[in-house]
């Protein structure tokens, strides 16, 4: 059975270069197996973005070799 672990990252948008910082952080996470599944942003105030990530855990590895 495939199992996943999850991580939540918050990116405040209080500086001009925060989108670049967000992209850099998400690229770094992608290089170690994390995948963005959703991004939420505040519509009422320019507070920032929250990214939800997942990756398959080693417990999810198929021992029987059927994958």
C-alpha positions as a LaTeX table, in Angstrom:
\begin{tabular}{lrrr}
\hline
Residue & $x$ (\AA) & $y$ (\AA) & $z$ (\AA) \\
\hline
Unk1 & 0.00 & 0.00 & 0.00 \\
Unk2 & 1.26 & 3.46 & $-0.86$ \\
Unk3 & 1.59 & 5.82 & 2.09 \\
Unk4 & 2.43 & 9.51 & 2.13 \\
Unk5 & 3.76 & 12.13 & 4.48 \\
Unk6 & 2.65 & 15.73 & 4.29 \\
Unk7 & 4.20 & 19.13 & 4.92 \\
Unk8 & 2.71 & 22.62 & 5.07 \\
Unk9 & 4.81 & 25.66 & 4.16 \\
Unk10 & 3.76 & 29.26 & 4.73 \\
Unk11 & 5.09 & 32.11 & 2.61 \\
Unk12 & 4.32 & 35.65 & 3.83 \\
Unk13 & 4.12 & 38.18 & 1.01 \\
Unk14 & 5.48 & 41.17 & 2.88 \\
Unk15 & 8.51 & 41.80 & 0.68 \\
Unk16 & 8.95 & 42.17 & $-3.06$ \\
Unk17 & 11.30 & 39.17 & $-3.45$ \\
Unk18 & 9.13 & 36.68 & $-1.55$ \\
Unk19 & 7.82 & 35.05 & $-4.75$ \\
Unk20 & 11.41 & 34.25 & $-5.71$ \\
Unk21 & 12.01 & 32.85 & $-2.21$ \\
Unk22 & 8.83 & 30.77 & $-2.52$ \\
Unk23 & 9.94 & 29.35 & $-5.88$ \\
Unk24 & 13.41 & 28.56 & $-4.52$ \\
Unk25 & 11.97 & 26.77 & $-1.47$ \\
Unk26 & 9.49 & 24.74 & $-3.54$ \\
Unk27 & 12.19 & 23.75 & $-6.05$ \\
Unk28 & 14.40 & 22.58 & $-3.17$ \\
Unk29 & 11.55 & 20.49 & $-1.77$ \\
Unk30 & 10.87 & 19.02 & $-5.22$ \\
Unk31 & 14.47 & 17.86 & $-5.50$ \\
Unk32 & 14.00 & 15.67 & $-2.41$ \\
Unk33 & 10.72 & 14.13 & $-3.53$ \\
Unk34 & 8.06 & 16.58 & $-2.33$ \\
Unk35 & 5.16 & 17.45 & $-4.64$ \\
Unk36 & 2.91 & 20.50 & $-4.26$ \\
Unk37 & $-0.70$ & 19.34 & $-4.13$ \\
Unk38 & $-2.34$ & 22.69 & $-3.37$ \\
Unk39 & $-1.60$ & 26.35 & $-2.72$ \\
Unk40 & $-3.98$ & 28.61 & $-0.85$ \\
Unk41 & $-3.79$ & 32.38 & $-0.69$ \\
Unk42 & $-5.61$ & 35.00 & 1.34 \\
Unk43 & $-8.23$ & 36.87 & $-0.68$ \\
Unk44 & $-9.06$ & 39.47 & 1.97 \\
Unk45 & $-5.55$ & 40.66 & 2.80 \\
Unk46 & $-2.19$ & 40.26 & 1.16 \\
Unk47 & $-1.00$ & 37.96 & 3.93 \\
Unk48 & 0.66 & 35.33 & 1.79 \\
Unk49 & 0.41 & 31.79 & 0.51 \\
Unk50 & 0.25 & 28.38 & 2.15 \\
Unk51 & 1.59 & 25.41 & 0.18 \\
Unk52 & 0.55 & 21.84 & 0.92 \\
Unk53 & 3.06 & 19.16 & $-0.12$ \\
Unk54 & 3.19 & 15.37 & $-0.07$ \\
Unk55 & 5.70 & 12.65 & $-0.80$ \\
Unk56 & 5.64 & 8.91 & $-0.72$ \\
Unk57 & 7.16 & 7.41 & 2.41 \\
Unk58 & 9.62 & 4.55 & 2.49 \\
Unk59 & 6.95 & 2.51 & 4.29 \\
Unk60 & 4.94 & 2.82 & 1.08 \\
Unk61 & 7.60 & 0.97 & $-0.92$ \\
Unk62 & 6.22 & $-2.15$ & $-2.54$ \\
Unk63 & 7.91 & $-5.12$ & $-0.88$ \\
Unk64 & 6.31 & $-7.66$ & $-3.20$ \\
Unk65 & 7.57 & $-5.98$ & $-6.36$ \\
Unk66 & 4.14 & $-5.62$ & $-7.96$ \\
Unk67 & 4.39 & $-1.92$ & $-8.74$ \\
\hline
\end{tabular}
